[in-house]
C-alpha cells in the first residue's frame, strides 16, 4: 500500500520512472543541437579564458643610472624597481620578500608607495653571505680582470 501512495504522487522521492511529458526541454540541449561541434557557443572553453597579459617587467636601469644610484646618500629613498636593480634581484622577488617577511627594511609612504632607504639596502647587501660556488666564480673573474689589466 505504501508503494502505491509513493508512486501516485510522482514527486522527486518517487520510486517510479519520471514521466517523459513532464521533462522540460533545456535551452542548452537546443544549443547543442545547433552547434557544429556539439558545444554551445557560449560554453566553448577557449571563450572562457582570460585575455593573455604580459607579466610586469620593470624598467632596466642603464649603467649611468646605476652609478647615480650607488652614489646616493644613506638617507635617500629608492623605489622598489631601483632597490631590485641595486640588489640585483627581480622586482617580484623583492615584493615576495615584502609580503612574506625577510628582505631589506622598507617604508610605506602613503597608502601605496613603497620606498627603501639606501642605507638599509647597503646593510642588507652586506649581510648576505656568498655561496662557495659564487665565491670561486668571483675569484676567477677578479683574476681574469687583473690579468687583462696587467697585460
One Martini backbone bead per residue (centre of mass of N, CA, C, O) as a GRO file, in nm:
protein
  151
    1UNK     BB    1   0.057   0.063  -0.020
    2UNK     BB    2   0.299   0.259   0.004
    3UNK     BB    3   0.388   0.238  -0.295
    4UNK     BB    4   0.134   0.360  -0.423
    5UNK     BB    5   0.155   0.638  -0.290
    6UNK     BB    6   0.428   0.725  -0.393
    7UNK     BB    7   0.369   0.694  -0.708
    8UNK     BB    8   0.123   0.888  -0.720
    9UNK     BB    9   0.281   1.159  -0.679
   10UNK     BB   10   0.564   1.195  -0.846
   11UNK     BB   11   0.800   1.283  -0.707
   12UNK     BB   12   1.136   1.294  -0.619
   13UNK     BB   13   1.076   1.030  -0.416
   14UNK     BB   14   1.004   0.854  -0.631
   15UNK     BB   15   1.030   0.520  -0.778
   16UNK     BB   16   0.944   0.595  -1.033
   17UNK     BB   17   0.929   0.687  -1.346
   18UNK     BB   18   0.970   0.947  -1.526
   19UNK     BB   19   0.808   1.161  -1.710
   20UNK     BB   20   0.839   1.276  -2.035
   21UNK     BB   21   0.630   1.516  -2.031
   22UNK     BB   22   0.771   1.668  -1.774
   23UNK     BB   23   1.009   1.729  -1.948
   24UNK     BB   24   1.207   1.989  -1.997
   25UNK     BB   25   1.344   2.183  -2.224
   26UNK     BB   26   1.664   2.269  -2.277
   27UNK     BB   27   1.859   2.511  -2.401
   28UNK     BB   28   2.126   2.348  -2.426
   29UNK     BB   29   2.011   2.132  -2.614
   30UNK     BB   30   1.956   2.324  -2.852
   31UNK     BB   31   2.243   2.433  -2.878
   32UNK     BB   32   2.381   2.159  -2.935
   33UNK     BB   33   2.228   2.105  -3.202
   34UNK     BB   34   2.346   2.376  -3.349
   35UNK     BB   35   2.624   2.298  -3.294
   36UNK     BB   36   2.884   2.155  -3.465
   37UNK     BB   37   3.049   2.034  -3.194
   38UNK     BB   38   2.823   2.025  -2.945
   39UNK     BB   39   2.897   2.314  -2.847
   40UNK     BB   40   2.807   2.580  -2.718
   41UNK     BB   41   2.915   2.897  -2.771
   42UNK     BB   42   2.904   2.984  -2.457
   43UNK     BB   43   3.086   2.696  -2.384
   44UNK     BB   44   3.354   2.763  -2.494
   45UNK     BB   45   3.663   2.744  -2.356
   46UNK     BB   46   3.816   2.974  -2.527
   47UNK     BB   47   3.606   3.197  -2.410
   48UNK     BB   48   3.687   3.188  -2.097
   49UNK     BB   49   3.943   3.298  -2.117
   50UNK     BB   50   4.173   3.504  -2.038
   51UNK     BB   51   4.357   3.742  -2.117
   52UNK     BB   52   4.662   3.800  -2.231
   53UNK     BB   53   4.931   3.879  -2.017
   54UNK     BB   54   5.193   4.057  -1.925
   55UNK     BB   55   5.439   4.073  -1.732
   56UNK     BB   56   5.601   4.250  -1.511
   57UNK     BB   57   5.845   4.497  -1.631
   58UNK     BB   58   6.094   4.660  -1.536
   59UNK     BB   59   6.302   4.901  -1.567
   60UNK     BB   60   6.602   4.939  -1.706
   61UNK     BB   61   6.914   5.016  -1.594
   62UNK     BB   62   7.165   5.204  -1.647
   63UNK     BB   63   7.489   5.258  -1.569
   64UNK     BB   64   7.442   5.555  -1.487
   65UNK     BB   65   7.204   5.501  -1.293
   66UNK     BB   66   7.363   5.307  -1.109
   67UNK     BB   67   7.577   5.514  -1.022
   68UNK     BB   68   7.375   5.710  -0.893
   69UNK     BB   69   7.261   5.506  -0.689
   70UNK     BB   70   7.539   5.450  -0.540
   71UNK     BB   71   7.578   5.773  -0.465
   72UNK     BB   72   7.377   5.776  -0.262
   73UNK     BB   73   7.265   5.838   0.029
   74UNK     BB   74   7.138   5.673   0.305
   75UNK     BB   75   6.862   5.863   0.318
   76UNK     BB   76   6.773   5.779   0.059
   77UNK     BB   77   6.509   5.708  -0.166
   78UNK     BB   78   6.387   5.407  -0.314
   79UNK     BB   79   6.255   5.223  -0.529
   80UNK     BB   80   6.175   4.904  -0.605
   81UNK     BB   81   6.329   4.898  -0.873
   82UNK     BB   82   6.597   5.011  -0.763
   83UNK     BB   83   6.639   4.799  -0.544
   84UNK     BB   84   6.651   4.555  -0.732
   85UNK     BB   85   6.894   4.656  -0.894
   86UNK     BB   86   7.091   4.692  -0.657
   87UNK     BB   87   7.049   4.371  -0.562
   88UNK     BB   88   6.997   4.182  -0.805
   89UNK     BB   89   6.681   4.157  -0.835
   90UNK     BB   90   6.373   4.084  -0.863
   91UNK     BB   91   6.084   4.244  -0.822
   92UNK     BB   92   5.918   3.992  -0.722
   93UNK     BB   93   6.110   3.913  -0.494
   94UNK     BB   94   6.078   4.173  -0.329
   95UNK     BB   95   5.768   4.144  -0.292
   96UNK     BB   96   5.783   3.872  -0.147
   97UNK     BB   97   5.943   3.973   0.095
   98UNK     BB   98   5.731   4.175   0.193
   99UNK     BB   99   5.499   3.961   0.241
  100UNK     BB  100   5.693   3.714   0.392
  101UNK     BB  101   5.945   3.822   0.468
  102UNK     BB  102   6.221   3.971   0.462
  103UNK     BB  103   6.453   4.149   0.362
  104UNK     BB  104   6.446   4.466   0.336
  105UNK     BB  105   6.376   4.752   0.455
  106UNK     BB  106   6.068   4.942   0.456
  107UNK     BB  107   5.864   5.212   0.324
  108UNK     BB  108   5.551   5.368   0.367
  109UNK     BB  109   5.406   5.602   0.139
  110UNK     BB  110   5.130   5.591   0.217
  111UNK     BB  111   4.921   5.348   0.081
  112UNK     BB  112   5.139   5.249  -0.176
  113UNK     BB  113   5.421   5.350  -0.135
  114UNK     BB  114   5.745   5.215  -0.190
  115UNK     BB  115   6.043   5.243   0.016
  116UNK     BB  116   6.408   5.262   0.020
  117UNK     BB  117   6.679   5.277   0.199
  118UNK     BB  118   7.005   5.281   0.120
  119UNK     BB  119   7.121   5.182   0.391
  120UNK     BB  120   6.945   4.922   0.401
  121UNK     BB  121   7.052   4.801   0.138
  122UNK     BB  122   7.352   4.785   0.221
  123UNK     BB  123   7.309   4.614   0.474
  124UNK     BB  124   7.176   4.374   0.331
  125UNK     BB  125   7.409   4.312   0.131
  126UNK     BB  126   7.625   4.246   0.353
  127UNK     BB  127   7.447   4.002   0.497
  128UNK     BB  128   7.500   3.832   0.234
  129UNK     BB  129   7.610   3.540   0.172
  130UNK     BB  130   7.843   3.367  -0.012
  131UNK     BB  131   7.882   3.116  -0.194
  132UNK     BB  132   8.121   2.900  -0.295
  133UNK     BB  133   8.074   2.919  -0.602
  134UNK     BB  134   8.065   3.231  -0.619
  135UNK     BB  135   8.348   3.275  -0.504
  136UNK     BB  136   8.501   3.133  -0.733
  137UNK     BB  137   8.394   3.307  -0.965
  138UNK     BB  138   8.489   3.579  -0.852
  139UNK     BB  139   8.791   3.507  -0.843
  140UNK     BB  140   8.821   3.445  -1.146
  141UNK     BB  141   8.727   3.723  -1.250
  142UNK     BB  142   8.943   3.889  -1.101
  143UNK     BB  143   9.188   3.751  -1.229
  144UNK     BB  144   9.115   3.819  -1.523
  145UNK     BB  145   9.106   4.129  -1.487
  146UNK     BB  146   9.402   4.168  -1.387
  147UNK     BB  147   9.541   4.032  -1.629
  148UNK     BB  148   9.427   4.231  -1.841
  149UNK     BB  149   9.543   4.493  -1.708
  150UNK     BB  150   9.854   4.401  -1.719
  151UNK     BB  151   9.854   4.271  -2.040
   0.00000   0.00000   0.00000
